[in-house]
């Protein structure tokens, strides 16, 4: 099972951490893992390139631990309100997408939100 924990501060989503194998299919043929990986890379690239903002991320493929977060989603680090809204919005979109996927893949995914300050 893959557990995804989203980080939120003051109502703004600023990151997530994914842990564990989905085990939906055989290694190398797991469409759920492939979808999660593709969506994660889309988020990283969108924040870095389209929004020209810094994004912190680490990917440990062996332990299947992925962490992605961006200060640009939070008012205390980013003055541009539109950029904050866009960066937080892409994290929120991933949260909603995963919640939709729970209907079909609920035995393989766990999604939660933690309200925690960026450290």
C-alpha positions, 0 to 999 in steps of 0.5 A: 500500500502507498500512503500519501500524507499531504502537508497543509498550513493555514489552509494552504497545501504545500507538499506531500510525502509518499511511502510504500509500494502500491503492490497493485501489479508486478514490479515494473508493470504496476500501473498505479505506481506508474500513475503516482510517479508521473503525477509526482514528476508533473507537480515537481516540473510544474512548480519549477518550470511553469511557476519558476519556484523552488521545490524541495524533493527527495526520491528514495526508490529503494525505500519507496519514500518520496517527499515534495514540498514548496515554500512558494505555497505559503504567505510567509515565504512568497509575496506573490498571491497568484503564485501561492495560489497556483503552487498550493492549487497543484498540491490540492489538485493531486489530493483531489485526484488521489481521493477520486482514485480511492474509489477504485484503488482504495485497497492500495492507497491511503491518503490523509492531510496533516496541518503542520507548519513548514520547517 
